Amino acid sequence: MMRTLAATAIAVLVSACAQYENKRGVEVTWQPDVLAQLESGTTTRRDVLELLGPPSQVISLEGETVLYYLYERSDGEGLILVVYNQFKVDTRYDRAVFFFDENDRLTDYATRITPQS
C-alpha cells in the first residue's frame, strides 16, 4: 500500500502542464482604415512602405515587384506526464501581398488577418 501511494505521489509531482506562445514577423498594420488609403494605379511602392514599413520579403518578377508581409502567431498547451505527453499548437498566419508594375505603381493587392480564437 505504501509503495502504491509513493508511486502515485511521485507521478503527480513529476507531471506538469505547459503553455506555448510564439509570435514573429512584421507587425500587422494592414488594417481596413490603412488599406482605404491605397488606390491602384496611383499609390506607389514608397507610399506602401511608408504606411506599412519594411516587408517580410521583396519578390522581383518579370516587370513586377511584390511586397509580401507575414505575421505568424502560435499558441499551444501541453500535458507532460511520466509515460504520456500531449501537445497542441495552433499556428495562424496574417499576410498581405502588394503588386507593383515597372513604374512602382500599385496594380493589385490582397490581405488576410486571421481572427483570433
N, C-alpha and C positions, 0 to 999 in steps of 0.2 A: 504494500500500500504506500509506503514512504517513497519507494522508487518511482512509482507512477506519479505521485504528487510532485516529486522533484523534477521528473521529466516534463511534466505539464508546465511547471513554473519556469523551467529553462526555455521551453518552446515559446511561451508567452513573452519572456524577456528578450529573446533574440528575434522576434518578429517586429516588423516596422511597416509604416506607411511612407510613401514618397510622393512628392508633388514635383512637377516639371513645368518650367516656363522658359521659352526661348523666343526672342524677337530679334530680327535682323533685316537689313535692307534700308531703303530710304524712307523717310517719314512720309506718311500718306497725306499729301497736300492737294490731291486732285479731287477735291470736294465739288459738288454741283455749282456752288457760287463762284468758284475759281474757273471751272470749265466754261461758265457762261461768258467769260471774257475772251474766249477763243473763237476765231472765225476763219474758216477755210479760205485760202487764197489771200488773206490779209495778215494773219498772225505769222510772225517769223519764229525761227528756231530760237533766236535770242530772247524773244518775248516768253516763250515756254520755259527756257532756262531761268529767266528772272522770276517767273511765277512759282516754279516747282523745284528749282535748284538742280544740282547735278544728277543725272540719271544713273541707274544701276549699270546700264550698258548703252553704248552707241553702236549702231549697226549701219554699215555702209552697203547699200545695194546699188545696182546699176541705175544711176540717175536719181536715186533717192537716199535719204538719210532717215534713220529710225532712232528715236529716243525711247528707251524701254525702262520703265520704273517698276521695281518689285519690292514688296514688303512681305516678309514671312513671319508668321507667329504660330507657335506650337504650345499647346497646353496638354498636360497629361497627369496621370496619377498612377500609383503603383502600390502593390501589396507584396511585401517581402517576408516570406516565411522560411522555415528551416528546409522544407522539402519542395515547396512550390512557390514560384514567383510569378506575378502578373503585372504587366504594364499596359496602359492605354495612352496613346498620344494622338492628339487631333491637330493636324497642321493645316493652316489656311493661308492662302496667298492673295494679296491685294496687288493689282497690277494696272499699269497704264502704258499704252503704246501710241506714239505720235509719229506720223509720216510726213516728211518734207520733200519737196521737189528740188531740182538742181539749183533753184534760186533761194533756197531755205525758207520757202513759204509752206505753211501747213496745208496738207492736202486731205488728211483724214486722221481720225484718232478713235481709240476705244479704251474704255476703263472698266474696272471691276473692283468693287470693295465688298469683300465677303462679310456678311453680317456675323457678329459675334454670337456664339451660342451660350 
